[in-house]
Amino acid sequence: MARDLTKGNLISNLFYMSIPTMTGFALQALYDIVDMMWIGRISASAVAGVAVFSAIFWLVEVLNEIIGASSISLISQNYGAKKYMKTARVIEQTITFKSLMAIIASVFLLLFLKPLMMLFSSDSTVLSSGLDYGYWRTFFLPVFFSSYTNYTALRNIGDSKTPMIIMGVSALLNIFLDPVFMFDKVPLLNVPGFGMGVSGAAIATVISTCVAFIWGFLLLTKGVGNVKISLKGLLTLDKQIDLKLLTIGLPSGIEMLMRNLSHTVLLKFISRYGTSALAAFGIVSRLFGLAFIPLVGFSMGTSAIVGQNIGAENIKRAEKTVLLAVLFGILFVSIFVVVSNVFPERVVSLFVQEKDVITVGAQAVVIVSWSVIIASATMSLMSAFFGAGYTFPAFVSSVIGRWFVQVPYVIITVTFLKLPIDYIWYSFIFAELAEACYSLYVFRKGKWKTIRVG
């Protein structure tokens, strides 16, 4: 059920929007972790291959981010202003443009995936695993992009529970299908499987995502919270809305590109330390996806609240919500930091049994975990900008944190000082500190309060 977020208790609204979002993403992250655990049963090389593909995959996510970031402010502000027909129109155009962007990205990846993979590893097993997994994910990219749109649309009209349910069912289906498609005999159940290896993990993901997309799409066509999309609307372009979809989120898209490029550069330097280091990095990346769940929940919930309240001209209410999100975000991720520092080896050993990978991964978990607390403040502050449609600060923040701080630090550490890999992990802390300082400066300056995109 959709909710008017311009009324009611601030903390109640924040948790109403954030907790279901956290739950949905928690189940998705649980899938990611279980998925990596199953892949780890094949080999560390298989884990490394999927990690390399994932780094490349996120480069094309910039196309999804451009439209998605624009849609957050457009949907929430129009809904907050009670412009329900225009809200539906924005959702229709978002689905259409994301599908087009996904087709472009799919063609690019299908043509260049193999040479891109070879930039990071010459290990034939790593390459084979990454390609087996990657081609399936790439071919169905339009479905992945469109499923994100359904979630965004529902959240920004105030319905946080339905996306949670859809994401949860999709993740549980994925967890069930993974071993069925991957192994000759399904572990624990001892029944025949399809024995498709790493490809099976990708196919399971494709099936569950298709189910999620169809479910969400049908709900929006039936109508949710005075908003109902139509098939005709998907095929009819709206120049005014389309221009906003392509421009509002452009800085955010560039920000994601810059961030993902820095991640790719980082991966290249880590590859110098061997397959064990790549595997450890892949595990840590998935693990910290779990740590960021509370932050994503508060960020998405706060963006929707900020957008609706800006649309209704309730600026003080929007500002108070952001500050509450900062506080609760820090409290939530502190639990993860404690666990990471007390049981690092046990955490990493859930994924692989190779001692070299466990040793490298455990040290990474301890160091990088502290950067998550800093990131929690940054993400909550940034949610104010996304709700307002003021995405330029996200771009600047990424450039400062990743390209002025993290990448130069890693280059000096690896190339000139030739220090052990442990020193690379500190780059995450320094990068997050830089981004947090800049985000606080922009938030206090207050330009985001004056932005209107509806």
Secondary structure, DSSP 8 states (H G I E B T S, - for coil): ----TTSS-HHHHHHHHHHHHHHHHHHHHHHHHHHHHHHHHH-HHHHHHHHHHHHHHHHHHHHHHHHHHHHHHHHHHHHHTT-HHHHHHHHHHHHHHHHHHHHHHHHHHHHHHHHHHHTT---HHHHHHHHHHHHHHHHTHHHHHHHHHHHHHHHHTT--HHHHHHHHHHHHHHHHHHHHHH-SEETTTTEE----THHHHHHHHHHHHHHHHHHHHHHHHH-BTTB---HHHHHS--HHHHHHHHHTTHHHHHHHHHHHHHHHHHHHHHGGG-HHHHHHHHHHHHHHHHHTHHHHHHHHHHHHHHHHHHHTT-HHHHHHHHHHHHHHHHHHHHHHHHHHHHSHHHHHHTT---HHHHHHHHHHHHHHHHHHHHHHHHHHHHHHHHHHT--HHHHHHHIIIIIIIIHHHHHIIIIIS---THHHHHHHHHHHHHHHHHHHHHHHH-GGGG----
